[in-house]
Amino acid sequence: MTDITTAPPALSIADQITARLTAALSPTRLDVINESAMHSGHLGDDGTGESHFRVVVESPAFAGQSRVARQRMVNHALADLLAERIHALAISATAPGE
């Protein structure tokens, strides 16, 4: 039986986004902004305070990729979170120097 008082705390959605995008894209810049408070009471607000996010990510992996391809790369890294936990995600994805 696990003692819940010593179990590690669950990562917030923002922390999970940060960890996944860092692992997948090795970004030179990554800002994960929780915008859920701006959507309180709106469609998709699940009451957790972690349903709407904006990411600003700069990565060498985006060099030579279209805007759509970049967004697909981000979406792929976050696929299960998008399916189950995140209602809305705004993405700004650039390559270094853009």
A tleap script that builds the chain and sets N, CA, C and O, in Angstrom:
source leaprc.protein.ff14SB
mol = sequence {
  NMET THR ASP ILE THR THR ALA PRO PRO ALA
  LEU SER ILE ALA ASP GLN ILE THR ALA ARG
  LEU THR ALA ALA LEU SER PRO THR ARG LEU
  ASP VAL ILE ASN GLU SER ALA MET HIE SER
  GLY HIE LEU GLY ASP ASP GLY THR GLY GLU
  SER HIE PHE ARG VAL VAL VAL GLU SER PRO
  ALA PHE ALA GLY GLN SER ARG VAL ALA ARG
  GLN ARG MET VAL ASN HIE ALA LEU ALA ASP
  LEU LEU ALA GLU ARG ILE HIE ALA LEU ALA
  ILE SER ALA THR ALA PRO GLY CGLU
}
set mol.1.N position { 0.847 -1.183 0.000 }
set mol.1.CA position { 0.000 0.000 0.000 }
set mol.1.C position { 0.891 1.244 0.000 }
set mol.1.O position { 1.857 1.314 0.759 }
set mol.2.N position { 0.573 2.214 -0.839 }
set mol.2.CA position { 1.353 3.436 -0.955 }
set mol.2.C position { 0.865 4.456 0.058 }
set mol.2.O position { -0.335 4.690 0.199 }
set mol.3.N position { 1.804 5.052 0.751 }
set mol.3.CA position { 1.473 6.127 1.680 }
set mol.3.C position { 1.341 7.403 0.863 }
set mol.3.O position { 2.329 7.894 0.317 }
set mol.4.N position { 0.125 7.945 0.774 }
set mol.4.CA position { -0.090 9.117 -0.082 }
set mol.4.C position { 0.619 10.353 0.437 }
set mol.4.O position { 0.809 11.311 -0.311 }
set mol.5.N position { 1.012 10.352 1.692 }
set mol.5.CA position { 1.721 11.516 2.221 }
set mol.5.C position { 3.148 11.595 1.701 }
set mol.5.O position { 3.760 12.662 1.747 }
set mol.6.N position { 3.690 10.483 1.207 }
set mol.6.CA position { 5.054 10.503 0.683 }
set mol.6.C position { 5.099 10.357 -0.833 }
set mol.6.O position { 6.181 10.379 -1.420 }
set mol.7.N position { 3.946 10.210 -1.473 }
set mol.7.CA position { 3.906 10.103 -2.932 }
set mol.7.C position { 4.314 11.443 -3.538 }
set mol.7.O position { 3.962 12.495 -3.006 }
set mol.8.N position { 5.056 11.410 -4.652 }
set mol.8.CA position { 5.454 12.676 -5.272 }
set mol.8.C position { 4.229 13.408 -5.804 }
set mol.8.O position { 3.289 12.776 -6.286 }
set mol.9.N position { 4.235 14.730 -5.719 }
set mol.9.CA position { 3.089 15.478 -6.230 }
set mol.9.C position { 2.983 15.334 -7.745 }
set mol.9.O position { 3.993 15.233 -8.441 }
set mol.10.N position { 1.763 15.326 -8.241 }
set mol.10.CA position { 1.544 15.237 -9.688 }
set mol.10.C position { 2.009 16.543 -10.333 }
set mol.10.O position { 1.849 17.624 -9.767 }
set mol.11.N position { 2.580 16.420 -11.513 }
set mol.11.CA position { 3.004 17.611 -12.246 }
set mol.11.C position { 1.783 18.359 -12.759 }
set mol.11.O position { 0.799 17.747 -13.174 }
set mol.12.N position { 1.852 19.670 -12.728 }
set mol.12.CA position { 0.791 20.478 -13.321 }
set mol.12.C position { 0.807 20.264 -14.834 }
set mol.12.O position { 1.788 19.768 -15.389 }
set mol.13.N position { -0.260 20.633 -15.478 }
set mol.13.CA position { -0.321 20.522 -16.943 }
set mol.13.C position { 0.771 21.398 -17.561 }
set mol.13.O position { 1.423 20.984 -18.520 }
set mol.14.N position { 0.974 22.584 -17.031 }
set mol.14.CA position { 2.026 23.469 -17.563 }
set mol.14.C position { 3.397 22.806 -17.450 }
set mol.14.O position { 4.207 22.892 -18.373 }
set mol.15.N position { 3.657 22.151 -16.329 }
set mol.15.CA position { 4.934 21.454 -16.166 }
set mol.15.C position { 5.055 20.273 -17.124 }
set mol.15.O position { 6.139 20.000 -17.640 }
set mol.16.N position { 3.958 19.580 -17.362 }
set mol.16.CA position { 3.982 18.472 -18.317 }
set mol.16.C position { 4.231 18.980 -19.737 }
set mol.16.O position { 4.980 18.367 -20.497 }
set mol.17.N position { 3.605 20.093 -20.089 }
set mol.17.CA position { 3.839 20.698 -21.403 }
set mol.17.C position { 5.314 21.066 -21.542 }
set mol.17.O position { 5.941 20.758 -22.555 }
set mol.18.N position { 5.858 21.716 -20.534 }
set mol.18.CA position { 7.268 22.115 -20.547 }
set mol.18.C position { 8.180 20.909 -20.725 }
set mol.18.O position { 9.084 20.929 -21.559 }
set mol.19.N position { 7.947 19.867 -19.949 }
set mol.19.CA position { 8.793 18.675 -20.017 }
set mol.19.C position { 8.712 18.005 -21.384 }
set mol.19.O position { 9.734 17.609 -21.943 }
set mol.20.N position { 7.527 17.881 -21.911 }
set mol.20.CA position { 7.357 17.193 -23.197 }
set mol.20.C position { 7.954 17.975 -24.353 }
set mol.20.O position { 8.617 17.401 -25.217 }
set mol.21.N position { 7.722 19.293 -24.377 }
set mol.21.CA position { 8.269 20.089 -25.478 }
set mol.21.C position { 9.789 20.202 -25.373 }
set mol.21.O position { 10.479 20.250 -26.391 }
set mol.22.N position { 10.304 20.244 -24.167 }
set mol.22.CA position { 11.756 20.265 -23.988 }
set mol.22.C position { 12.370 18.976 -24.516 }
set mol.22.O position { 13.381 19.006 -25.216 }
set mol.23.N position { 11.765 17.856 -24.183 }
set mol.23.CA position { 12.288 16.560 -24.641 }
set mol.23.C position { 12.161 16.399 -26.151 }
set mol.23.O position { 13.069 15.870 -26.793 }
set mol.24.N position { 11.064 16.839 -26.718 }
set mol.24.CA position { 10.806 16.614 -28.141 }
set mol.24.C position { 11.516 17.599 -29.054 }
set mol.24.O position { 11.900 17.242 -30.168 }
set mol.25.N position { 11.699 18.851 -28.591 }
set mol.25.CA position { 12.153 19.902 -29.504 }
set mol.25.C position { 13.453 20.594 -29.100 }
set mol.25.O position { 13.975 21.395 -29.876 }
set mol.26.N position { 13.985 20.316 -27.928 }
set mol.26.CA position { 15.200 20.992 -27.435 }
set mol.26.C position { 15.140 22.495 -27.719 }
set mol.26.O position { 16.004 23.027 -28.417 }
set mol.27.N position { 14.146 23.171 -27.191 }
set mol.27.CA position { 13.952 24.583 -27.542 }
set mol.27.C position { 15.027 25.501 -26.975 }
set mol.27.O position { 15.615 25.236 -25.926 }
set mol.28.N position { 15.264 26.591 -27.703 }
set mol.28.CA position { 16.146 27.639 -27.214 }
set mol.28.C position { 15.331 28.668 -26.430 }
set mol.28.O position { 15.888 29.461 -25.671 }
set mol.29.N position { 14.031 28.653 -26.616 }
set mol.29.CA position { 13.095 29.474 -25.834 }
set mol.29.C position { 11.809 28.675 -25.686 }
set mol.29.O position { 11.340 28.053 -26.639 }
set mol.30.N position { 11.247 28.697 -24.491 }
set mol.30.CA position { 9.966 28.038 -24.261 }
set mol.30.C position { 9.229 28.770 -23.156 }
set mol.30.O position { 9.677 28.816 -22.010 }
set mol.31.N position { 8.096 29.340 -23.520 }
set mol.31.CA position { 7.210 29.978 -22.549 }
set mol.31.C position { 5.889 29.221 -22.592 }
set mol.31.O position { 5.280 29.082 -23.652 }
set mol.32.N position { 5.457 28.740 -21.453 }
set mol.32.CA position { 4.161 28.074 -21.336 }
set mol.32.C position { 3.301 28.969 -20.456 }
set mol.32.O position { 3.592 29.166 -19.277 }
set mol.33.N position { 2.246 29.504 -21.042 }
set mol.33.CA position { 1.406 30.481 -20.362 }
set mol.33.C position { 0.031 29.876 -20.140 }
set mol.33.O position { -0.642 29.469 -21.086 }
set mol.34.N position { -0.372 29.821 -18.893 }
set mol.34.CA position { -1.687 29.305 -18.552 }
set mol.34.C position { -2.686 30.454 -18.676 }
set mol.34.O position { -2.656 31.399 -17.888 }
set mol.35.N position { -3.566 30.367 -19.666 }
set mol.35.CA position { -4.567 31.404 -19.912 }
set mol.35.C position { -5.956 30.977 -19.438 }
set mol.35.O position { -6.956 31.594 -19.806 }
set mol.36.N position { -6.019 29.936 -18.633 }
set mol.36.CA position { -7.299 29.376 -18.208 }
set mol.36.C position { -8.172 30.387 -17.475 }
set mol.36.O position { -9.391 30.384 -17.650 }
set mol.37.N position { -7.578 31.243 -16.667 }
set mol.37.CA position { -8.358 32.212 -15.905 }
set mol.37.C position { -9.148 33.146 -16.819 }
set mol.37.O position { -10.222 33.623 -16.451 }
set mol.38.N position { -8.608 33.405 -18.017 }
set mol.38.CA position { -9.305 34.281 -18.969 }
set mol.38.C position { -10.530 33.597 -19.574 }
set mol.38.O position { -11.364 34.252 -20.199 }
set mol.39.N position { -10.637 32.285 -19.388 }
set mol.39.CA position { -11.723 31.515 -19.981 }
set mol.39.C position { -12.634 30.905 -18.928 }
set mol.39.O position { -13.442 30.029 -19.237 }
set mol.40.N position { -12.512 31.354 -17.703 }
set mol.40.CA position { -13.322 30.826 -16.606 }
set mol.40.C position { -14.811 30.957 -16.942 }
set mol.40.O position { -15.297 32.033 -17.289 }
set mol.41.N position { -15.508 29.843 -16.829 }
set mol.41.CA position { -16.941 29.828 -17.114 }
set mol.41.C position { -17.286 29.644 -18.577 }
set mol.41.O position { -18.461 29.508 -18.921 }
set mol.42.N position { -16.283 29.638 -19.451 }
set mol.42.CA position { -16.528 29.455 -20.884 }
set mol.42.C position { -16.535 27.971 -21.233 }
set mol.42.O position { -16.178 27.125 -20.412 }
set mol.43.N position { -16.943 27.672 -22.450 }
set mol.43.CA position { -16.906 26.308 -22.958 }
set mol.43.C position { -15.489 25.763 -22.835 }
set mol.43.O position { -14.527 26.432 -23.214 }
set mol.44.N position { -15.362 24.566 -22.314 }
set mol.44.CA position { -14.058 23.937 -22.178 }
set mol.44.C position { -13.400 24.166 -20.834 }
set mol.44.O position { -12.399 23.525 -20.515 }
set mol.45.N position { -13.952 25.078 -20.038 }
set mol.45.CA position { -13.407 25.303 -18.692 }
set mol.45.C position { -13.876 24.153 -17.815 }
set mol.45.O position { -15.065 24.021 -17.526 }
set mol.46.N position { -12.930 23.327 -17.397 }
set mol.46.CA position { -13.286 22.159 -16.593 }
set mol.46.C position { -13.187 22.421 -15.098 }
set mol.46.O position { -13.382 21.512 -14.290 }
set mol.47.N position { -12.885 23.659 -14.729 }
set mol.47.CA position { -12.818 24.024 -13.326 }
set mol.47.C position { -11.474 23.754 -12.673 }
set mol.47.O position { -11.284 24.100 -11.506 }
set mol.48.N position { -10.532 23.144 -13.393 }
set mol.48.CA position { -9.225 22.835 -12.807 }
set mol.48.C position { -8.276 24.019 -12.847 }
set mol.48.O position { -7.282 24.046 -12.121 }
set mol.49.N position { -8.575 24.994 -13.686 }
set mol.49.CA position { -7.645 26.109 -13.871 }
set mol.49.C position { -6.494 25.749 -14.784 }
set mol.49.O position { -5.505 26.476 -14.868 }
set mol.50.N position { -6.627 24.608 -15.480 }
set mol.50.CA position { -5.571 24.151 -16.396 }
set mol.50.C position { -6.195 23.585 -17.671 }
set mol.50.O position { -6.060 22.396 -17.962 }
set mol.51.N position { -6.872 24.437 -18.421 }
set mol.51.CA position { -7.547 23.971 -19.632 }
set mol.51.C position { -7.148 24.737 -20.889 }
set mol.51.O position { -7.293 24.219 -21.996 }
set mol.52.N position { -6.650 25.961 -20.736 }
set mol.52.CA position { -6.312 26.820 -21.866 }
set mol.52.C position { -4.872 27.302 -21.725 }
set mol.52.O position { -4.500 27.890 -20.710 }
set mol.53.N position { -4.069 27.049 -22.751 }
set mol.53.CA position { -2.648 27.410 -22.697 }
set mol.53.C position { -2.192 28.074 -23.982 }
set mol.53.O position { -2.787 27.908 -25.047 }
set mol.54.N position { -1.112 28.835 -23.843 }
set mol.54.CA position { -0.390 29.426 -24.982 }
set mol.54.C position { 1.059 29.005 -24.823 }
set mol.54.O position { 1.619 29.095 -23.731 }
set mol.55.N position { 1.670 28.545 -25.910 }
set mol.55.CA position { 3.092 28.227 -25.881 }
set mol.55.C position { 3.810 29.078 -26.921 }
set mol.55.O position { 3.350 29.247 -28.051 }
set mol.56.N position { 4.944 29.600 -26.499 }
set mol.56.CA position { 5.852 30.312 -27.394 }
set mol.56.C position { 7.118 29.471 -27.379 }
set mol.56.O position { 7.801 29.370 -26.359 }
set mol.57.N position { 7.423 28.868 -28.524 }
set mol.57.CA position { 8.548 27.946 -28.571 }
set mol.57.C position { 9.435 28.271 -29.769 }
set mol.57.O position { 8.965 28.418 -30.898 }
set mol.58.N position { 10.726 28.377 -29.488 }
set mol.58.CA position { 11.737 28.575 -30.533 }
set mol.58.C position { 12.649 27.359 -30.493 }
set mol.58.O position { 13.192 26.999 -29.449 }
set mol.59.N position { 12.803 26.736 -31.651 }
set mol.59.CA position { 13.611 25.518 -31.697 }
set mol.59.C position { 14.302 25.372 -33.042 }
set mol.59.O position { 13.715 25.681 -34.079 }
set mol.60.N position { 15.552 24.901 -33.033 }
set mol.60.CA position { 16.232 24.600 -34.293 }
set mol.60.C position { 15.480 23.538 -35.105 }
set mol.60.O position { 15.632 23.471 -36.324 }
set mol.61.N position { 14.678 22.716 -34.439 }
set mol.61.CA position { 13.906 21.680 -35.138 }
set mol.61.C position { 12.896 22.277 -36.108 }
set mol.61.O position { 12.428 21.585 -37.012 }
set mol.62.N position { 12.555 23.545 -35.936 }
set mol.62.CA position { 11.581 24.199 -36.809 }
set mol.62.C position { 12.197 24.785 -38.075 }
set mol.62.O position { 11.467 25.187 -38.981 }
set mol.63.N position { 13.509 24.840 -38.154 }
set mol.63.CA position { 14.175 25.428 -39.320 }
set mol.63.C position { 13.740 24.699 -40.587 }
set mol.63.O position { 13.796 23.471 -40.666 }
set mol.64.N position { 13.307 25.479 -41.574 }
set mol.64.CA position { 12.896 24.915 -42.852 }
set mol.64.C position { 11.509 24.288 -42.853 }
set mol.64.O position { 11.068 23.772 -43.880 }
set mol.65.N position { 10.816 24.325 -41.721 }
set mol.65.CA position { 9.477 23.738 -41.622 }
set mol.65.C position { 8.412 24.814 -41.823 }
set mol.65.O position { 8.608 25.970 -41.447 }
set mol.66.N position { 7.296 24.430 -42.412 }
set mol.66.CA position { 6.175 25.359 -42.563 }
set mol.66.C position { 5.514 25.602 -41.211 }
set mol.66.O position { 5.757 24.874 -40.249 }
set mol.67.N position { 4.686 26.622 -41.151 }
set mol.67.CA position { 3.949 26.922 -39.920 }
set mol.67.C position { 3.101 25.730 -39.507 }
set mol.67.O position { 3.047 25.385 -38.326 }
set mol.68.N position { 2.444 25.103 -40.460 }
set mol.68.CA position { 1.597 23.945 -40.176 }
set mol.68.C position { 2.431 22.774 -39.653 }
set mol.68.O position { 2.030 22.109 -38.698 }
set mol.69.N position { 3.577 22.519 -40.264 }
set mol.69.CA position { 4.446 21.426 -39.821 }
set mol.69.C position { 4.941 21.678 -38.397 }
set mol.69.O position { 5.040 20.747 -37.597 }
set mol.70.N position { 5.250 22.928 -38.086 }
set mol.70.CA position { 5.700 23.271 -36.738 }
set mol.70.C position { 4.598 23.001 -35.714 }
set mol.70.O position { 4.849 22.433 -34.651 }
set mol.71.N position { 3.392 23.411 -36.047 }
set mol.71.CA position { 2.274 23.184 -35.126 }
set mol.71.C position { 1.999 21.694 -34.964 }
set mol.71.O position { 1.654 21.237 -33.875 }
set mol.72.N position { 2.147 20.954 -36.027 }
set mol.72.CA position { 1.973 19.495 -35.926 }
set mol.72.C position { 3.015 18.875 -35.014 }
set mol.72.O position { 2.706 17.942 -34.272 }
set mol.73.N position { 4.240 19.372 -35.053 }
set mol.73.CA position { 5.298 18.850 -34.186 }
set mol.73.C position { 4.948 19.091 -32.711 }
set mol.73.O position { 5.125 18.210 -31.871 }
set mol.74.N position { 4.454 20.284 -32.414 }
set mol.74.CA position { 4.032 20.601 -31.048 }
set mol.74.C position { 2.841 19.724 -30.656 }
set mol.74.O position { 2.829 19.130 -29.578 }
set mol.75.N position { 1.853 19.649 -31.528 }
set mol.75.CA position { 0.665 18.843 -31.242 }
set mol.75.C position { 1.022 17.374 -31.027 }
set mol.75.O position { 0.442 16.718 -30.162 }
set mol.76.N position { 1.961 16.859 -31.797 }
set mol.76.CA position { 2.377 15.463 -31.654 }
set mol.76.C position { 2.998 15.222 -30.273 }
set mol.76.O position { 2.726 14.207 -29.632 }
set mol.77.N position { 3.826 16.154 -29.826 }
set mol.77.CA position { 4.479 16.008 -28.518 }
set mol.77.C position { 3.476 16.053 -27.370 }
set mol.77.O position { 3.735 15.515 -26.294 }
set mol.78.N position { 2.336 16.693 -27.598 }
set mol.78.CA position { 1.333 16.878 -26.542 }
set mol.78.C position { 0.043 16.115 -26.816 }
set mol.78.O position { -0.982 16.400 -26.197 }
set mol.79.N position { 0.076 15.157 -27.726 }
set mol.79.CA position { -1.141 14.513 -28.234 }
set mol.79.C position { -2.102 14.028 -27.156 }
set mol.79.O position { -3.288 14.356 -27.201 }
set mol.80.N position { -1.618 13.257 -26.190 }
set mol.80.CA position { -2.553 12.719 -25.198 }
set mol.80.C position { -3.080 13.806 -24.266 }
set mol.80.O position { -4.219 13.718 -23.809 }
set mol.81.N position { -2.279 14.822 -23.975 }
set mol.81.CA position { -2.779 15.931 -23.163 }
set mol.81.C position { -3.858 16.700 -23.907 }
set mol.81.O position { -4.852 17.122 -23.317 }
set mol.82.N position { -3.656 16.881 -25.208 }
set mol.82.CA position { -4.664 17.578 -26.009 }
set mol.82.C position { -5.960 16.778 -26.092 }
set mol.82.O position { -7.047 17.354 -26.130 }
set mol.83.N position { -5.845 15.472 -26.119 }
set mol.83.CA position { -7.027 14.619 -26.209 }
set mol.83.C position { -7.794 14.557 -24.892 }
set mol.83.O position { -9.016 14.412 -24.886 }
set mol.84.N position { -7.070 14.667 -23.774 }
set mol.84.CA position { -7.699 14.398 -22.488 }
set mol.84.C position { -7.760 15.579 -21.517 }
set mol.84.O position { -8.693 15.659 -20.718 }
set mol.85.N position { -6.797 16.489 -21.564 }
set mol.85.CA position { -6.701 17.502 -20.507 }
set mol.85.C position { -6.739 18.949 -20.994 }
set mol.85.O position { -7.252 19.820 -20.292 }
set mol.86.N position { -6.211 19.214 -22.168 }
set mol.86.CA position { -6.115 20.587 -22.658 }
set mol.86.C position { -7.264 20.855 -23.619 }
set mol.86.O position { -7.452 20.133 -24.598 }
set mol.87.N position { -8.026 21.897 -23.329 }
set mol.87.CA position { -9.143 22.252 -24.205 }
set mol.87.C position { -8.672 23.133 -25.360 }
set mol.87.O position { -9.137 22.980 -26.490 }
set mol.88.N position { -7.747 24.056 -25.079 }
set mol.88.CA position { -7.291 24.996 -26.111 }
set mol.88.C position { -5.794 25.233 -25.964 }
set mol.88.O position { -5.273 25.366 -24.857 }
set mol.89.N position { -5.113 25.282 -27.110 }
set mol.89.CA position { -3.680 25.542 -27.124 }
set mol.89.C position { -3.356 26.468 -28.287 }
set mol.89.O position { -3.571 26.128 -29.451 }
set mol.90.N position { -2.831 27.651 -27.950 }
set mol.90.CA position { -2.353 28.595 -28.960 }
set mol.90.C position { -0.848 28.387 -29.083 }
set mol.90.O position { -0.144 28.284 -28.079 }
set mol.91.N position { -0.363 28.327 -30.316 }
set mol.91.CA position { 1.048 27.996 -30.555 }
set mol.91.C position { 1.715 29.089 -31.382 }
set mol.91.O position { 1.222 29.481 -32.440 }
set mol.92.N position { 2.848 29.571 -30.875 }
set mol.92.CA position { 3.746 30.419 -31.652 }
set mol.92.C position { 5.053 29.653 -31.743 }
set mol.92.O position { 5.746 29.494 -30.738 }
set mol.93.N position { 5.403 29.172 -32.942 }
set mol.93.CA position { 6.573 28.322 -33.121 }
set mol.93.C position { 7.505 28.939 -34.159 }
set mol.93.O position { 7.122 29.155 -35.309 }
set mol.94.N position { 8.738 29.220 -33.732 }
set mol.94.CA position { 9.712 29.832 -34.628 }
set mol.94.C position { 11.052 29.096 -34.528 }
set mol.94.O position { 11.327 28.386 -33.561 }
set mol.95.N position { 11.865 29.292 -35.554 }
set mol.95.CA position { 13.238 28.800 -35.543 }
set mol.95.C position { 14.123 29.947 -35.055 }
set mol.95.O position { 13.738 31.108 -35.195 }
set mol.96.N position { 15.283 29.660 -34.492 }
set mol.96.CA position { 16.190 30.721 -34.044 }
set mol.96.C position { 16.491 31.698 -35.181 }
set mol.96.O position { 16.728 31.288 -36.317 }
set mol.97.N position { 16.479 32.974 -34.868 }
set mol.97.CA position { 16.781 34.003 -35.845 }
set mol.97.C position { 15.587 34.520 -36.614 }
set mol.97.O position { 15.716 35.458 -37.401 }
set mol.98.N position { 14.443 33.936 -36.403 }
set mol.98.CA position { 13.242 34.420 -37.119 }
set mol.98.C position { 12.573 35.550 -36.355 }
set mol.98.O position { 11.555 36.079 -36.802 }
savepdb mol mol.pdb
quit
